[in-house]
Amino acid sequence: FETGFSQIRLKDSYRSGPWTVDTVAMYEHLVLRFGIGTTTFSLYGNDLYLRSVGSYEVSDELKLTAGFESTNRHVNVAANLPGSALFREGDPSQTGPRGDETKIQVAALPFDRYSPAIFAEARWRPLKNLTITPGLRLDSHLYSDQPKTTRTFGPRITARYEQSDELAFKAGAGLYSQGARNGDASAQFG
């Protein structure tokens, strides 16, 4: 059994008058390997992540924010697993291994996942104790073994009312989404 990861993260903040830009870049290397009898699994991965957010404070009552983020994951996966090893959320048939079940055998398969996104929001304070934040987000998900890019659009709105320093009321609504988990996005594992 072997597991581990190493990570390097760089951050930068720029401020000039009403302008603010915050940027984060990250590289991560991941190793996960185990074997029990004939069941084996290994994953070697490299992730690149970049997020940059710019804000402009129009006034004390209004702040505009926009940004982008991009995640690029490259992994090499090899596996020899029983079919019952694939866990699916909400799947009622989690009965464990059977002698006649299908085996999943994957020899050193590269898998890439690219997920860029753009987003924007406006933070508006119409009253001293009330903040309303409408926003929009557009995500794309591209997987190396799928021919088509998946795109999602997520409008959202939140409100926060501060009754006092100790008591605040919050509410929010929106459409939120995320890409498939790595195993579900791959034909071999999902």
Disulfide bonds with the S-S distance in Angstrom:
none
